[in-house]
């Protein structure tokens, strides 16, 4: 009997995949672009660009409305994209996949519907200290409205969640846990499966911010057993303005609508409206059809390359960059968790992150400088801001070296 | 690299390393806070007036080299000046950073050392770093309660 070992991953041919990304041929300030701001948004491969363009040229029509040929084609393409998303994150059903604008809208949807239904006075919502503002503010608004309390599970000096403290904060008052899968500011990969298990033992549903996870990790929402999972298309090589909320069917079915309008109804009279079943209930108005279809193309692209091979390559680049940078005197890496994905945040003694960003920029190196929409993380580490390099499948070891050389240049300018 | 050298002139690096008039002013009669939410620059400005003359001015906070040096040089130049002078300096500085690039710093000799910020014009996203201190100064002198933000 022969067994197939699917753990063997095909090695990513980075020089070949770079050819797929038109933007990587750009020069900025007469230097080849080194794009290391992928946690903000990734560059897009040709296949995604072509698919979005093709939709407008050949399939443009509204979905779920017309009886005519194009409308049917457009609907098929839109629903096929939903199917691709469902298999990509291993959802049990396509009905559990809602197309939205992005992670932020997805989290706001959960807070405004499920949250308003289940959180009351004296209740608690539990988040972690490493959340992006988009996984803090919607819960803050909800808690304020309901006179509930927002509780925060702390992280340690390496930027890892203190799991015992997290478990201790779960109580009968906790009505929702909201946690990021991968920290955008630190790169930490959270033990989401264990966290979900702990919460579920007390009957608490878990919302996962998956924005930074989907381009790097093989996400299986059923294995994680999370109740909601939110992510954005543009951080995984798809277009901006399209994102996904996954929700367990039984939860979605019991939730009220988020917005009212066309598409989300079964029947409307002036007296009463019957709402459609999910996912349509949560997709009021004409959706970003071209975006959804192009997101489908991004999923095809990632699937063809294989996430295991992508992850192996990115880990190699991250390790190489981490090594190179930590050898530079005066450089401190913020976020040194045991398990990390593709994010390298750092500060340089005596140089503000904003100045680091400008000097790297003039060398053609695009990094993010600032608080990364995670001000509590900056406060935790006692820094006003960090410079952040974040890697994608198309980044190379040479680019990591150029980053290190760029940091030497920063130190030279600042003497 | 020459743009970078224009931006990070020695005077700017020096004022970033050793900001002048840094620290709280206990008997200040005017105060304002400024912040740049995008990059986290924070500035607290204390002023003591003598009639319509700035008798003493000090600042606290943290920020990038451009915003720190700008605050430091601003406190040096506006100390002892009248409100009318301060307004002229503000207008001149603003013009230097955002105005017609053919008008050089030499055309505005009253700006003095502030001319070192002429390089900022080539870095549009950094203009707000350089102007934060001046906007905060305006707020402090007008006794506006709300904090100033660059956004």
Interface residues (C-beta under 8 A of the other chain):
Chain A: X350 X351 X352 X353 X354 X355 X358 X359 X362 X369 X370 X371 X375 X378 X384 X385 X413 X414 X415
Chain B: X1 X3 X4 X5 X7 X8 X13 X17 X38 X39 X40 X41 X42 X62 X63 X64 X65 X66 X68 X123 X125 X126 X129
